[in-house]
């Protein structure tokens, strides 16, 4: 890729990787975004000014989602700071780029009702190895609220059958022990009884729990494969207009169901491994009936 980039962008990518600690995928994404913007910005950073930078940013985000707009704005700001640190463009131009408004936890969680979750789990063909595998994955997501990455990294030695617990390697390199529900444990045992692998690097069994169905039977490359399993299960279950089709919809569904069943915020927060209780409280907003009981009536005739 570097052979096709302008020298400044090559140096910028090295800066992101070596000095800012950005992962390669994010660095490449920033570079691709800047490649689209550079023809409009011009090839002489010394001529950049606040107006031109602002106009380019506004044009770039005018037809994108809020999340993509934040990525564009971030990439452009970091690029301008990098150029300024080398003396290639005036300092402070990043401040001319408007900020993308985003209010934390402002949207409602996207979830499936309990009946639809059970339809998704029940859509797997238990006569096949991949059907048994997919059911175990879906139950881990739906019962324990795991993230796709948690399922991807799950290893055989994370399963403690004697204590009926499962070790989850979550964000921030934190290992957490969670209880293993009966139906999840049964589904894992059913899959492991028929799982076949082509051997780990040392010649022994592959340590990851979940493997691809086709040969060579190796672990999934990334967490998008887990989300694809959820998407296909939702389609098989015939659920019309789901709020989202990725793995997180089952995590959100687990949280909202637990809260509606009377679980405390502390208990749900511990299960989902949230760092802040405010994040868990986000799920309480979906219980509209409860919120209506708590809301005070609007006084009739009161001025707005």
C-alpha positions in Angstrom: 0.0 0.0 0.0 2.8 2.4 0.9 4.2 2.3 -2.6 1.1 4.0 -3.9 0.9 6.7 -1.3 2.3 10.3 -1.3 5.3 10.5 1.0 3.4 12.7 3.5 0.7 10.1 3.9 3.3 7.3 4.3 4.9 9.3 7.1 1.5 10.0 8.6 0.6 6.3 8.6 3.9 5.5 10.4 3.2 8.3 12.9 -0.2 6.8 13.7 1.3 3.3 14.2 4.5 4.1 16.0 3.8 7.3 18.0 0.0 7.2 18.6 -0.4 3.5 19.0 -3.2 3.2 16.4 -4.0 -0.3 15.2 -3.2 -0.9 11.5 -6.8 -1.2 10.4 -7.6 2.3 11.8 -4.5 3.8 10.4 -5.4 2.4 6.9 -8.9 3.8 7.3 -7.6 7.3 8.1 -5.3 7.1 5.1 -8.1 6.1 2.7 -10.3 8.9 3.9 -7.5 11.4 3.4 -6.8 10.1 -0.1 -10.4 11.1 -1.0 -10.0 14.6 0.6 -6.5 15.6 -0.7 -7.6 16.4 -4.2 -10.0 19.0 -2.8 -7.6 20.2 -0.1 -4.7 20.6 -2.6 -1.2 19.2 -2.6 0.4 22.2 -0.9 -0.3 22.2 2.9 1.3 25.6 3.3 -1.7 27.1 1.4 -4.3 25.5 3.7 -6.4 28.1 5.6 -9.4 27.9 8.0 -12.0 28.5 5.4 -10.8 25.8 2.9 -10.4 23.2 5.7 -13.9 23.9 7.0 -15.4 23.7 3.6 -13.8 20.4 2.7 -14.9 18.9 6.1 -18.5 20.1 5.6 -18.6 18.7 2.1 -17.2 15.4 3.2 -19.7 14.8 6.0 -22.8 16.2 4.2 -24.0 12.7 3.0 -22.6 10.4 5.7 -24.0 9.0 8.9 -23.1 10.6 12.2 -20.6 7.8 13.0 -18.9 8.1 9.6 -18.8 11.9 10.0 -17.0 11.6 13.3 -14.4 9.3 11.7 -13.8 11.8 8.8 -13.5 14.8 11.2 -11.1 12.9 13.4 -8.9 11.8 10.5 -8.7 15.3 9.1 -7.9 16.9 12.5 -5.1 14.4 13.2 -3.7 14.9 9.7 -3.6 18.7 10.2 -1.9 18.4 13.6 0.6 16.0 12.1 1.4 18.5 9.3 1.6 21.4 11.7 4.1 19.5 13.9 6.4 19.2 10.8 6.0 22.8 9.9 4.1 22.0 6.7 0.9 23.9 7.4 -0.3 26.6 9.8 -0.9 25.5 13.4 -4.5 25.3 14.8 -6.3 24.6 11.6 -8.0 21.6 13.2 -10.0 24.0 15.3 -11.7 25.3 12.2 -13.4 21.9 11.6 -16.9 21.8 13.2 -17.5 19.1 15.8 -20.1 16.4 15.2 -22.7 16.5 18.0 -23.2 13.3 19.8 -25.0 12.9 23.1 -23.9 9.9 25.0 -26.5 7.2 25.5 -29.2 9.4 23.9 -30.6 6.7 21.6 -32.8 3.8 22.7 -31.2 0.4 22.9 -32.0 -1.8 19.9 -33.3 -5.2 21.1 -35.6 -8.1 20.3 -38.5 -9.2 22.5 -37.9 -12.5 24.4 -40.2 -14.5 22.0 -38.2 -13.4 19.0 -34.9 -14.2 20.7 -36.1 -17.8 21.3 -37.1 -18.0 17.6 -33.6 -16.9 16.6 -32.0 -19.5 18.9 -34.5 -22.2 17.7 -33.8 -21.6 14.0 -30.6 -23.7 14.0 -30.5 -27.1 12.4 -29.3 -29.4 15.2 -28.7 -32.3 12.8 -25.5 -30.5 11.5 -22.2 -29.6 13.2 -22.5 -26.0 12.2 -26.1 -25.9 13.5 -25.0 -27.1 16.9 -22.2 -24.6 16.8 -24.4 -21.7 15.9 -27.0 -22.5 18.6 -24.2 -22.5 21.3 -23.0 -19.1 20.0 -26.5 -17.6 19.9 -27.2 -18.8 23.5 -23.9 -17.3 24.8 -24.9 -14.0 23.2 -28.5 -14.2 24.4 -28.1 -15.6 27.9 -24.8 -14.0 29.0 -24.9 -10.9 26.9 -21.4 -11.6 25.5 -19.9 -9.5 22.8 -19.0 -11.0 19.4 -15.3 -10.6 20.3 -15.8 -12.5 23.6 -17.2 -15.5 21.7 -14.5 -15.3 19.1 -11.7 -15.5 21.7 -13.4 -18.2 23.9 -11.0 -21.1 24.5 -11.6 -24.7 25.7 -9.8 -24.0 29.0 -12.1 -21.1 29.7 -14.9 -23.6 30.4 -14.9 -24.9 34.0 -17.5 -27.7 33.9 -17.0 -28.5 37.6 -17.7 -25.0 38.8 -20.2 -24.3 36.0 -18.5 -21.1 35.1 -17.1 -19.5 31.9 -14.1 -17.2 31.8 -14.6 -14.2 29.4 -11.6 -12.2 28.1 -13.3 -8.8 27.8 -12.3 -5.3 27.0 -9.2 -3.8 28.7 -7.7 -7.3 29.0 -9.9 -8.1 32.0 -10.8 -11.7 32.7 -14.2 -12.3 34.3 -15.8 -15.5 35.5 -19.5 -15.8 34.7 -22.0 -18.5 35.7 -22.7 -21.0 32.9 -26.5 -21.5 32.6 -27.8 -25.0 32.0 -29.0 -24.5 28.5 -25.8 -22.8 27.4 -23.7 -25.6 28.9 -25.8 -28.3 27.3 -25.5 -26.5 23.9 -21.7 -26.2 24.3 -21.4 -29.9 25.2 -23.5 -30.9 22.2 -21.3 -29.0 19.9 -18.0 -30.1 21.4 -19.1 -33.7 21.2 -19.1 -33.5 17.4 -16.6 -30.7 16.8 -13.8 -31.6 14.5 -10.6 -29.6 14.0 -7.4 -30.0 11.9 -5.1 -29.6 14.9 -3.5 -26.6 16.5 -0.1 -25.3 15.7 1.5 -27.7 18.1 -0.3 -30.7 16.7 -2.8 -30.9 19.5 -6.5 -29.9 19.5 -7.3 -26.3 18.5 -7.7 -24.3 21.7 -10.4 -22.0 20.4 -14.0 -23.3 21.1 -15.7 -22.2 17.9 -14.3 -23.2 14.5 -15.3 -22.6 10.9 -17.6 -25.3 9.4 -15.6 -25.7 6.2 -12.1 -27.2 5.8 -9.6 -26.3 7.0 -11.4 -26.1 10.3 -9.8 -23.2 12.0 -11.0 -20.4 14.3 -13.0 -17.5 12.8 -10.8 -14.7 11.4 -12.6 -11.9 13.2 -15.8 -11.0 15.1 -17.8 -10.2 11.9 -18.2 -13.9 11.4 -20.1 -14.1 14.7 -22.3 -11.2 13.7 -23.0 -13.0 10.3 -24.2 -16.1 12.3 -26.7 -13.9 14.1 -27.8 -12.2 10.9 -28.5 -15.5 9.2 -30.4 -16.8 12.3 -32.6 -13.7 12.3 -33.4 -14.3 8.6 -34.2 -18.0 9.2 -36.5 -17.0 12.1 -38.4 -14.8 9.7 -38.2 -11.8 11.9 -39.4 -8.8 9.9 -37.6 -5.4 10.3 -35.3 -6.3 13.2 -33.7 -3.2 14.8 -30.3 -4.4 13.8 -28.8 -7.7 12.6 -25.5 -7.9 14.4 -24.4 -9.8 17.5 -25.1 -6.8 19.7 -28.8 -7.1 19.3 -28.8 -10.2 21.4 -26.6 -8.5 24.1 -29.0 -5.6 24.2 -32.0 -8.0 24.3 -30.4 -9.9 27.3 -30.0 -6.6 29.2 -33.5 -5.3 28.6 -35.1 -8.7 29.4 -33.2 -9.0 32.7 -34.2 -5.5 33.8 -37.9 -6.0 32.9 -37.8 -9.3 34.9 -36.7 -7.3 38.0 -33.0 -7.7 38.0 -31.1 -4.8 39.6 -28.9 -2.4 37.6 -25.9 -3.7 39.6 -26.6 -7.3 38.7 -27.0 -6.5 35.0 -23.9 -4.3 35.0 -21.9 -7.1 36.5 -23.1 -9.5 33.8 -22.4 -7.2 30.9 -19.1 -6.0 32.5 -19.9 -2.4 32.2 -17.3 0.0 33.7 -20.1 2.6 34.6 -23.5 2.0 36.0 -24.7 4.8 33.7 -24.1 2.6 30.7 -26.4 -0.1 32.2 -29.1 2.4 33.1 -29.3 3.2 29.4 -31.3 -0.1 29.0 -33.9 1.0 31.6 -35.2 3.5 29.1 -36.9 0.8 27.0 -39.4 0.0 29.8 -41.9 2.6 28.6 -44.7 1.4 31.0 -42.5 1.8 34.0 -41.3 5.2 32.9 -44.9 6.4 32.4 -45.7 5.5 36.0 -42.7 7.5 37.2 -43.4 10.5 35.0 -45.4 13.3 36.5 -48.5 14.4 34.5 -48.1 17.7 32.5 -50.2 20.4 34.3 -53.0 21.4 32.1 -52.9 24.9 30.9 -49.3 25.4 32.1 -47.3 27.6 29.7 -44.7 25.9 27.6 
